[in-house]
Amino acid sequence: MKIRILVTSLALAGTSVTWAAVNEPIQPIKVAKVTDPALVELGKKLFFDPRLSKSGFISCNSCHNLSMGGTDNLKTSIGHNWNQGPINAPTVLNASLNIAQFWDGRAKDLQAQAGGPIDNPGEMGSTHALAVEVLQSIPAYVADFKKSFGTEKIAIAQVTKAIAAFEETLVTPNARFDKWLAGDKKALSANELAGYKLFKDSGCVACHNGPAVGGNSYQKMGVVAPYKASSPAEGRFAVTGKDADRFNFKVPTLRNVEMTYPYFHDGAVNTLTEAVDTMGRLQLGKKFSDEENAKIVAFLKTLTGDQPNFKLPALPPSTDSTPKPQPFAAK
Amino acid sequence: MKIRILVTSLALAGTSVTWAAVNEPIQPIKVAKVTDPALVELGKKLFFDPRLSKSGFISCNSCHNLSMGGTDNLKTSIGHNWNQGPINAPTVLNASLNIAQFWDGRAKDLQAQAGGPIDNPGEMGSTHALAVEVLQSIPAYVADFKKSFGTEKIAIAQVTKAIAAFEETLVTPNARFDKWLAGDKKALSANELAGYKLFKDSGCVACHNGPAVGGNSYQKMGVVAPYKASSPAEGRFAVTGKDADRFNFKVPTLRNVEMTYPYFHDGAVNTLTEAVDTMGRLQLGKKFSDEENAKIVAFLKTLTGDQPNFKLPALPPSTDSTPKPQPFAAK
């Protein structure tokens, strides 16, 4: 029996994989393993539920829109009372692969991140206590939390744990580039492959490497020449207080980068062409020709993987005792 | 062969339907017939696409949230620049059954409605020309429109036609009440059935009837006693200019009413209990006892049907030539 399985596996492998890229600086995105489907389903509802915000209008999905590459595609986000956010919203797709969360890495993981926007006055504008009170008033949510946590008393740590569990499923495997890595030589065109070679040979992979093609280190924005940001954000300095960390930001993932415009922490750059040019000049001291730039952009577009693929969740209705949303200041 | 099919049908029918409600003032919601699936899919994308708004942040789904009964569950909606809307957003669920669209019926059908919010400065804040320019710049959309309309030149009438085609699928069959109508006597409890009897005997069905339990006539808000609205809206008068139409509003559907709080055109009432009380006093000159009120509310909750059931759409990314969203006023 054991032998038969082995033979079958080899036979299957033989049908599609005749070659596989090894020793590449980029590794494929793995399919998410769901170990607790009930918790993931609860987290999905919470991710889409605008009742976690003071206004009842803004959900996690408002700024990390899963129809749009896990971003809002805005320079900086819109928050409570149309507040203009200070920084570009990073994609939630493949965020579980990040070294830490937020551009400055101030949250150590997805759970720590999830609590941030809820009680940020300029984002969802609520408080953790109010968000919990809202959920606690909705019997269907109480039942979900009881199922996952064994208690009917909801706590914010459970809310953020559920959201993080859902977010861990938001990986995007099966990009054309990953198919090429797995041995499908036809997955990339000659032009795209030339772009990948340039991407490697020029040094982009020094920071943009690993499965997420980034997300795994902090680097200075503006190595060879300073970056004139439209944002006052100073990156890691805000977390460590060390001068050496000034303008050090988490390197963004390049997975699905054709969907996560505009680019950089200040969202100042609208096109991949301009982003590649800026990165070449400021980080590598290289001026890519138009042809080289186009090749790299062509390669970058092969990093788009499977987008979130699930049914729109139906949210349980509020009850008579649910605290009412407060979108507008009292008059 | 024909006979065998007939026999099978009868046998199947016999297993579940031994009785069916006839001559009831409410009829079941029928499952949507999709005649043009490609157009519906296009409309679904457009419904979820915030790029139809000036800010790039507000989509049809923002105020007609399909996770929340097709509404925003706010008193009045939030629009561009956090504008406070003048009136409660009606549900899009079963809206195809309405006599006309908007509370004052100023749009004759779903297609006519769909264009309204896009270029309303206080809602999506865009223009029809800009919305079309955005879509025209995105090849995947151009291909979709070409498939459905045979031309690569997108027009706003095609945009609204596609959105309407999607919205026509947003019906909610299989409510417990509909199962009762179809002959399943166990679908309703004795209390719910008593509530339905009260709903009929008290005269609620004079306006709330038909498959949508409303939506098919205009009626004066405040028949027996005036309704003190928190909104200055005057209903049909705004459309017809006739004094007799002052404060005449389209009767809202009661389908999924437990999900479409807060209630009335001004969204002033938060609970079904209060809504039933107000309707009894102002429209029928009846003061329901707490027990009667609770029975009617129990019946109303049996009108919740199947909620939208489809995969979250993935939206095609913008291109370098797509007009950029303008969420914030230029500084």
Interface residues (C-beta under 8 A of the other chain):
Chain A: F48 D49 P50 R51 S55 G56 F57 S62 N65 L66 S67 M68 G69 D72 N73 L74 I78 N81 W82 Q84 E258 M259 Y261 N270 T271 T273 Q307 P308 N309 F310 K311 L312 P313 A314 L315 P317 S318 D320 K324 P325 P327 F328
Chain B: F48 D49 P50 R51 S55 G56 F57 S62 N65 L66 S67 M68 G69 D72 N73 L74 I78 N81 W82 Q84 E258 M259 Y261 N270 T271 T273 Q307 P308 N309 F310 K311 L312 P313 A314 L315 P317 S318 D320 K324 P325 P327 F328
